[in-house]
């Protein structure tokens, strides 16, 4: 009887209240991520050694092939350093770095990126100047992405080692120079000027993991006398206390456990776009999504296979010859301006370069214009004009925009493997599945965004239908490349 009384006492109101006050029990995933976050915080020395190892490999693969003879027709990935470096960078490195952003956020940036490691290391003994206002201009991610993408096509960066050294090496030197001049133990280059910073930030919004910040725990820590906790060096200059998403976080783990308020945790992949991205309009992100990823990137991957490019060039060449103007067809700029490899019968004349620029620009204008019209119509479907809704709807197109760029880069992977005799009959089905899945994801995001802004079902359906049309435009641009041309 005494035992029963004791048991009843243990389950009385006081005990129940105590249990209610306890934090909820965590599942396997939550505990696992928390342990990974703690491991990252404790193993910063190991992470730095890994980064320097990658730096060495990166420098060898970027620099060495530029001073070697171009591979012959019988060369293979496994017996030619130039081909191996091309396959490593354009067949594996870049496509799967993009994919990693969607899976684990910007972990590549914080744990592996050689440019970030070099920039931060240089800033430790650099000038430490304050970051000037021109560097913090919000348009750099869009401008840098467009310029790098277009210039890469002009010099055939995917095909030849010298352009790769020029572009990748130039970016690395820029990261080192900016690190030397600005900030102390920071990654100013990564935060503002990296050509892929904007793209990485957009893709990281889809990641199912992030470092979450518990505002209540942060406040409680300060009130309990821990206001003087050791500061955290956030190298990419993220305002940690107010961080609500993963777009800027480099997932390095240094802040894990700070004030008992920060931890690596799971989240719904839709959460940031639906509930965070719409808090403030970001026109430059809209430009990057609509005109950059969906427009410029499509044109850059299309032009060499497009019959329209050939038709435009032939028509202009015929007209120039009729006018007696043959120099645009004869003048051959050096390789660092336009592709110039006569031994391989691969040269771009001034006419080729002009048509290339026109084609990419026209593709970006047409696709971007049509998608922007769909976004406008979706916004107006909800009622009076709202720039916030317009830019929020643009965020819903991140999945299809990201999928297109991934497929474009992975086309290099397929090309390399097929050249080595690999049978890849499943590629077409895989590409179709990825495009369909990304389009449905974008449509689902737009449905949820519209639901936040109206309870009127017909308006919500109509707005979602316009975004579905925008997504189909993105799908169509890649259908042309992979199945029509």
C-alpha atoms as one frame of an Amber mdcrd trajectory, in Angstrom:
protein
   0.000   0.000   0.000   2.842   2.385   0.822   4.278   1.632  -2.631   0.959
   2.497  -4.308   0.692   5.742  -2.373   4.187   6.687  -3.405   3.379   5.927
  -7.029   0.257   8.069  -6.909   2.261  10.869  -5.347   4.817  10.638  -8.172
   1.981  11.120 -10.660   0.292  13.942  -8.795  -0.237  17.507  -9.984   3.229
  18.637  -8.926   4.920  15.862 -10.904   2.735  16.504 -13.955   3.566  20.196
 -13.846   7.255  19.336 -13.652   6.970  17.088 -16.690   5.145  19.800 -18.622
   8.011  22.165 -17.917  10.582  19.764 -19.357  11.688  20.320 -22.990  10.039
  17.966 -25.472  11.844  14.719 -26.138  13.892  14.843 -29.286  13.750  12.371
 -32.098  16.635  10.548 -33.690  17.166  13.192 -36.399  17.164  16.101 -33.949
  19.661  14.379 -31.656  21.861  13.397 -34.574  21.988  16.908 -35.998  22.679
  18.360 -32.574  25.636  16.012 -32.200  26.919  16.941 -35.657  26.687  20.633
 -34.769  28.650  20.041 -31.572  31.258  18.043 -33.472  31.711  20.898 -35.955
  32.223  23.383 -33.133  34.814  21.190 -31.420  36.711  20.213 -34.572  37.497
  23.607 -36.099  41.190  22.716 -36.243  40.463  19.584 -38.262  38.147  21.541
 -40.545  40.907  24.059 -41.249  43.338  21.261 -42.134  40.771  19.809 -44.537
  40.292  23.250 -46.092  44.028  23.652 -46.675  44.188  20.200 -48.247  41.429
  21.241 -50.644  43.278  24.492 -51.351  46.339  22.533 -52.481  44.311  20.200
 -54.691  42.373  23.162 -56.096  45.501  25.127 -56.996  47.126  22.119 -58.665
  44.043  21.273 -60.728  43.440  24.888 -61.760  46.989  25.970 -62.521  48.859
  22.943 -63.833  46.702  22.048 -66.897  47.057  25.590 -68.269  50.766  24.925
 -68.872  50.349  21.485 -70.402  49.642  20.605 -74.045  45.985  20.227 -74.909
  44.843  16.591 -74.740  44.788  14.560 -77.912  41.819  12.687 -79.293  42.886
   9.419 -77.676  43.362  10.900 -74.180  41.202   9.736 -71.285  40.205  11.117
 -67.919  42.399   8.606 -66.101  45.599   9.225 -68.076  45.481  12.958 -68.825
  45.645  15.597 -66.098  43.902  18.241 -68.198  40.896  16.039 -68.897  40.852
  14.866 -65.287  40.855  18.471 -64.034  38.041  19.416 -66.412  35.989  16.449
 -65.292  36.739  17.177 -61.635  35.693  20.842 -61.869  32.871  20.869 -64.388
  31.683  17.270 -64.167  31.732  16.726 -60.407  32.746  19.788 -58.416  30.305
  22.448 -59.566  27.165  20.373 -60.241  27.343  18.615 -56.917  28.324  21.705
 -54.965  25.057  23.185 -56.233  23.207  20.044 -55.209  24.787  20.174 -51.746
  23.288  23.629 -51.197  19.800  22.164 -51.518  20.637  19.201 -49.280  22.752
  20.678 -46.461  22.780  24.435 -46.990  26.029  26.304 -47.503  28.163  23.695
 -45.746  30.504  23.738 -48.751  31.191  27.432 -48.154  31.957  27.071 -44.467
  33.735  23.717 -44.424  35.454  23.153 -47.770  35.585  26.183 -50.096  39.222
  27.035 -50.957  38.485  30.659 -51.817  36.740  31.232 -48.498  39.601  29.620
 -46.584  42.204  31.723 -48.414  40.254  34.949 -47.982  39.735  34.412 -44.254
  43.341  33.330 -43.681  44.637  36.419 -45.504  42.398  38.710 -43.472  44.101
  37.543 -40.249  47.243  39.535 -41.069  45.839  41.995 -43.634  45.118  45.697
 -43.366  41.779  45.200 -41.641  40.157  48.226 -43.234  36.447  48.845 -42.744
  34.300  47.448 -45.537  33.489  50.294 -47.958  29.963  50.986 -49.079  30.583
  50.033 -52.720  31.403  46.471 -51.700  28.124  46.078 -49.810  26.028  47.009
 -52.866  23.222  44.441 -53.053  23.429  44.145 -56.829  26.815  42.420 -56.884
  25.488  38.838 -56.718  23.408  39.402 -59.863  26.041  41.371 -61.768  28.887
  39.018 -60.843  26.888  35.935 -61.830  25.859  37.374 -65.203  29.322  38.674
 -66.089  31.088  35.469 -65.066  28.587  33.269 -66.899  28.675  35.252 -70.134
  32.447  35.707 -70.153  32.902  32.009 -69.482  30.973  31.229 -72.648  32.985
  33.725 -74.679  36.265  32.014 -73.813  34.921  28.410 -73.549  35.769  27.994
 -69.888  34.334  24.465 -69.715  36.459  23.180 -72.586  39.935  24.667 -72.089
  42.317  25.040 -69.120  43.609  28.560 -69.743  40.159  30.190 -69.490  39.508
  28.094 -66.372  42.707  29.416 -64.811  41.821  32.960 -65.856  38.312  32.886
 -64.373  38.778  30.619 -61.355  42.264  31.924 -60.629  41.096  35.503 -61.034
  38.265  34.899 -58.603  40.704  33.357 -56.117  43.090  36.301 -56.394  40.148
  38.634 -55.865  39.190  36.729 -52.714  42.737  36.990 -51.380  43.044  40.704
 -52.208  39.718  41.585 -50.584  40.624  39.484 -47.547  43.945  41.307 -47.231
  42.354  44.748 -47.431  39.085  44.455 -45.526  37.910  42.894 -42.299  39.766
  40.948 -39.653  39.295  37.157 -39.617  36.342  37.667 -41.957  35.156  36.547
 -45.374  34.170  39.854 -46.918  34.619  38.433 -50.424  32.254  35.546 -49.715
  29.634  37.778 -48.157  29.435  40.374 -50.924  31.502  39.724 -54.057  31.760
  35.986 -54.749  30.220  35.355 -58.210  28.155  32.427 -56.911  27.253  33.883
 -53.518  23.771  34.889 -54.665  23.085  31.534 -56.302  24.270  29.625 -53.242
  22.136  31.791 -50.979  19.012  31.114 -53.035  19.559  27.353 -53.134  20.329
  27.166 -49.415  16.806  28.399 -48.695  15.572  24.958 -49.743  17.838  22.998
 -47.404  16.114  20.784 -44.789  18.741  21.655 -42.141  19.915  24.956 -40.690
  21.394  26.548 -37.609  18.322  27.747 -35.768  18.371  30.653 -33.323  16.094
  30.491 -30.289  15.352  34.114 -29.439  13.788  33.228 -26.082  16.840  31.235
 -25.026  19.110  34.058 -26.172  17.178  36.579 -24.081  17.064  34.238 -21.090
  20.839  33.812 -21.314  21.368  37.544 -21.109  18.949  37.945 -18.202  20.585
  35.110 -16.271  23.951  36.830 -16.156  25.621  35.362 -19.250  25.589  38.633
 -21.171  29.403  38.534 -21.364  29.645  35.186 -23.127  32.727  34.825 -25.319
  31.979  36.384 -28.732  31.723  34.220 -31.826  33.660  35.022 -34.975  31.094
  34.743 -37.750  33.407  34.940 -40.749  30.665  35.649 -43.364  29.371  38.575
 -41.274  25.924  37.148 -40.555  23.928  38.935 -37.826  23.527  35.730 -35.839
  21.034  36.948 -33.265  18.468  37.951 -35.873  19.215  35.137 -38.343  15.981
  33.470 -39.441  17.120  31.512 -42.483  20.087  29.782 -44.036  20.723  31.943
 -47.101  23.780  33.661 -45.622  24.902  31.093 -43.034  28.006  29.097 -44.045
  27.158  26.202 -41.720  30.659  26.202 -40.207  29.400  25.302 -36.733  31.391
  27.916 -34.824  28.299  29.431 -33.245  26.687  26.131 -32.250  25.560  26.228
 -28.614  26.252  29.954 -28.215  24.191  31.227 -25.255  22.369  27.917 -25.410
  20.330  29.396 -28.263  21.900  28.112 -31.491  21.851  24.552 -32.758  21.878
  22.550 -35.953  18.284  21.473 -36.469  15.919  20.097 -39.121  13.265  22.197
 -40.803  10.706  21.878 -43.553  12.365  22.559 -46.946   9.561  25.005 -47.767
   9.784  26.955 -44.526  12.251  29.692 -45.407  10.736  30.572 -48.763   7.156
  30.551 -47.501   7.572  32.116 -44.058  10.841  34.077 -44.142  11.615  35.159
 -47.715   8.496  37.297 -47.971   9.254  39.439 -44.927  11.028  42.064 -47.047
  11.065  42.500 -50.859  14.434  41.714 -52.453  14.416  42.985 -56.045  18.000
  41.899 -56.746  17.158  38.325 -55.781  14.182  38.459 -58.117  16.457  39.615
 -60.943  18.889  36.801 -60.186  16.134  34.174 -60.201  14.146  35.376 -63.195
  16.721  36.949 -65.508  19.870  35.280 -64.164  19.189  31.621 -63.414  16.175
  31.205 -65.690  17.366  33.522 -68.467  21.111  34.090 -68.756  22.020  30.571
 -67.624  19.612  29.024 -70.139  21.035  31.121 -72.980  24.599  30.287 -71.940
  23.964  26.556 -72.069  21.769  26.764 -75.205  23.672  28.796 -77.737  26.175
  26.191 -78.917  23.380  23.709 -79.694  20.746  26.151 -80.887  19.738  26.182
 -84.574  18.503  29.730 -83.991  22.043  30.851 -83.145  23.311  29.311 -86.393
  20.507  30.882 -88.437  21.122  34.356 -87.012  24.868  34.095 -87.611  24.448
  32.876 -91.185  21.947  35.613 -91.981  24.244  38.310 -90.595  27.285  36.836
 -92.350  25.457  36.882 -95.691  24.375  40.488 -95.163  27.893  41.592 -94.204
  29.378  39.943 -97.272  26.807  41.673 -99.493  27.844  44.979 -97.939  31.512
  44.221 -98.468  32.209  44.110 -94.737  34.198  40.947 -94.245  36.445  41.982
 -91.343  33.917  40.881 -88.641  34.210  37.389 -90.129  38.002  37.461 -90.226
  39.248  39.296 -87.150  40.161  36.793 -84.444  40.685  38.279 -80.958  43.060
  36.504 -78.536  41.861  33.502 -76.506  41.223  35.596 -73.379  38.591  37.624
 -75.267  37.061  35.009 -77.560  37.810  31.319 -78.047  40.895  30.896 -80.245
  42.253  27.379 -80.728  42.969  27.015 -84.467  44.745  23.668 -84.056  41.442
  22.240 -82.839  39.397  24.164 -85.415  37.679  26.024 -82.581  37.648  29.787
 -83.057  35.137  32.569 -82.519  35.271  35.616 -84.756  33.910  39.029 -83.854
  30.659  38.059 -85.552  30.460  34.855 -83.513  31.050  36.780 -80.315  28.485
  39.448 -81.158  25.823  36.869 -82.004  26.667  34.941 -78.830  26.129  38.040
 -76.699  22.930  38.852 -78.570  21.617  35.319 -78.204  22.224  35.126 -74.451
  20.822  38.620 -73.948  17.745  37.921 -76.060  17.145  34.609 -74.292  17.378
  36.308 -70.901  15.077  39.134 -72.009  12.420  36.827 -73.491  12.365  34.255
 -70.700  12.759  36.856 -67.973  10.110  39.078 -69.516   7.558  36.284 -69.859
   8.218  34.999 -66.344   7.970  38.538 -64.947   4.616  38.939 -66.691   3.399
  35.731 -65.049   4.565  36.999 -61.667   2.748  40.277 -62.243  -0.445  38.492
 -63.227  -0.185  36.207 -60.195   0.220  39.238 -57.942  -2.726  41.065 -59.497
  -4.832  37.916 -59.186  -4.745  38.425 -55.437  -6.042  41.972 -55.589  -4.318
  45.385 -55.601  -0.699  45.554 -56.664   1.866  44.556 -54.038   5.590  44.600
 -54.710   6.076  42.394 -51.651   3.805  39.708 -53.141   5.521  40.009 -56.540
   8.975  39.385 -55.097   7.655  36.696 -52.758   6.157  34.795 -55.697   9.513
  35.053 -57.464  11.046  33.090 -54.590   8.724  30.186 -55.392  10.590  29.735
 -58.696  13.891  28.896 -56.985  13.407  25.109 -57.383  12.885  25.205 -61.143
  15.606  27.837 -61.614  18.071  25.781 -59.562  17.138  22.567 -61.361  17.857
  24.139 -64.742  21.340  25.289 -63.731  22.103  21.889 -62.198  21.003  20.103
 -65.374  23.053  22.477 -67.502  26.214  21.849 -65.485  25.593  18.123 -65.167
  25.370  17.960 -68.967  29.164  18.286 -68.800  29.236  15.245 -66.522  27.227
  13.281 -69.065  29.449  14.456 -71.926  32.636  13.381 -70.156  31.254   9.980
 -69.175  29.866   9.251 -72.627  33.215  10.149 -74.145  34.685   7.415 -71.946
  32.158   4.888 -73.265  29.716   4.926 -70.337  26.152   3.878 -71.145  23.789
   6.455 -69.704  20.432   5.544 -71.165  18.649   6.571 -67.988  19.762  10.207
 -68.228  16.763  11.412 -70.248  14.296   9.915 -67.791  16.225  11.318 -64.841
  16.294  14.791 -66.376  12.570  14.681 -67.065  11.858  13.553 -63.518  13.984
  16.318 -62.023  12.323  18.999 -64.162   8.831  17.719 -63.331   9.627  17.486
 -59.631  11.151  20.973 -59.527   8.164  22.452 -61.385   5.720  20.803 -58.967
   7.791  22.066 -56.043   7.619  25.626 -57.377   3.874  25.313 -57.908   3.424
  23.990 -54.374   5.415  26.894 -52.954   3.323  29.410 -54.886   0.136  27.759
 -53.585   1.307  28.214 -50.003   2.485  31.776 -50.611  -0.843  32.686 -52.182
  -2.592  31.122 -49.190  -0.772  33.521 -46.881  -2.063  36.495 -48.823  -5.684
  35.556 -49.524  -8.389  33.259 -48.230 -10.369  33.589 -51.429  -9.991  30.178
 -53.108 -10.535  31.278 -56.748  -7.920  34.033 -56.394  -5.508  31.570 -54.859
  -6.050  29.059 -57.671  -5.585  31.736 -60.338  -2.380  33.084 -58.803  -0.975
  29.576 -58.560  -1.919  28.899 -62.179   0.143  31.885 -63.345   3.156  30.672
 -61.382   2.632  27.222 -62.907   2.863  28.879 -66.327   6.073  30.628 -65.278
   7.515  27.307 -64.126   6.506  25.694 -67.424   8.453  28.388 -69.278  11.512
  27.359 -67.314  10.865  23.697 -68.080  10.356  24.450 -71.769  13.730  26.148
 -72.113  15.476  22.941 -71.028  13.168  20.661 -73.027  14.411  22.469 -76.128
  18.034  21.738 -75.247  17.725  18.116 -74.176  14.901  16.742 -76.318  14.233
  19.036 -79.287  17.614  20.212 -80.513
